Amino acid sequence: MPWATGPEADAAFTAWTQGKTGFPYVDAGMRQLAATGWMHNRVRMVVASFLVKDLHIPWQRGAEFFMTQLRDGDLASNSHGWQWTAGCGTDASPFFRVFNPITQGLKFDPQGEYVRRYVPELAHLPGKTIHTPWDATLSGLGGYDHGYPKPIVDHKVEREVALANYSFMKDQKKDQ
Ligand SMILES: Cc1cc2nc3c(=O)[nH]c(=O)nc-3n(C[C@H](O)[C@H](O)[C@H](O)COP(=O)(O)OP(=O)(O)OC[C@H]3O[C@@H](n4cnc5c(N)ncnc54)[C@H](O)[C@@H]3O)c2cc1C
């Protein structure tokens, strides 16, 4: 798999670990992990998918970081959780199933309480607008007035890159 490497990938990885990707639901999850040593399973899947399929960083780096943070860190469950999300495990979710970090937030945190708890820079945004600070700004609600970062990637674009990488990898395998 043509994973992303180099200083840009390292900067993206750091932003992910610190909950500063500009994707509120992802950032809330990573900040919950930092604040409590735990994260709900739904959000673990979303942040893992984001690292592997939006930032194109190998699942092993994410799994290693989780093991330094999780109070329930377990080598077997963690590795299989990451491989499931990355589409390479024993009974993995298919690679082409890419979690949308925005619609997942809107679906599982409809009023934005979870994001409001862990991302104070967005707490001034009402209801579900907290999941899309870029739209909130357009409607004059000042999504970025309190220093929340802009999205470090465009999910639509990176989803296509991930799927292209996957077919590239499959073709390589075929040619072997
Ligand atoms: C990327 C990723 C990484 C994960 N890393 C870990 C990890 O390091 N340690 C870990 O125990 N779980 C891990 N999980 C599985 C799951 O997220 C946690 O077990 C669950 O969120 C723990 O919260 P709970 O104790 O409230 O679970 P509850 O929902 O109350 O479930 C009760 C118990 O069942 C077991 N369990 C529940 N879901 C799973 C699952 N999907 N896989 C394996 N066991 C499960 C756990 O022992 C859990 O304590 C991971 C999942 C993903 C997607």
The ligand as an ORCA input file, in Angstrom:
! r2SCAN-3c Opt
* xyz 0 1
  C      -9.380      0.856     16.538
  C      -9.893      0.095     17.734
  C      -9.054     -0.167     18.799
  C      -9.526     -0.889     19.915
  N      -8.668     -1.121     20.970
  C      -9.102     -1.887     22.030
  C      -8.221     -2.192     23.134
  O      -7.049     -1.805     23.152
  N      -8.731     -2.924     24.191
  C     -10.026     -3.382     24.193
  O     -10.419     -4.038     25.178
  N     -10.877     -3.120     23.159
  C     -10.439     -2.398     22.090
  N     -11.313     -2.100     21.064
  C     -12.675     -2.646     21.135
  C     -13.730     -1.759     21.796
  O     -13.640     -0.460     21.271
  C     -13.568     -1.697     23.326
  O     -13.494     -2.993     23.852
  C     -14.754     -0.985     23.994
  O     -14.975      0.253     23.422
  C     -14.412     -0.813     25.476
  O     -15.436     -0.088     26.116
  P     -16.383     -0.798     27.201
  O     -15.530     -1.517     28.141
  O     -17.333      0.263     27.685
  O     -17.138     -1.818     26.258
  P     -18.593     -2.463     26.353
  O     -19.332     -2.036     25.159
  O     -19.199     -2.258     27.702
  O     -18.204     -4.044     26.153
  C     -17.865     -4.869     27.285
  C     -16.540     -5.579     27.018
  O     -16.602     -6.378     25.822
  C     -15.345     -6.349     25.150
  N     -15.530     -5.732     23.833
  C     -16.526     -4.893     23.442
  N     -16.390     -4.547     22.137
  C     -15.278     -5.196     21.699
  C     -14.597     -5.270     20.438
  N     -15.032     -4.602     19.359
  N     -13.474     -6.012     20.365
  C     -13.019     -6.695     21.435
  N     -13.606     -6.674     22.647
  C     -14.713     -5.942     22.784
  C     -14.405     -5.491     25.987
  O     -13.692     -6.319     26.854
  C     -15.372     -4.616     26.759
  O     -14.842     -4.154     27.970
  C     -10.858     -1.373     19.933
  C     -11.721     -1.093     18.851
  C     -11.242     -0.360     17.764
  C     -12.162     -0.062     16.636
*
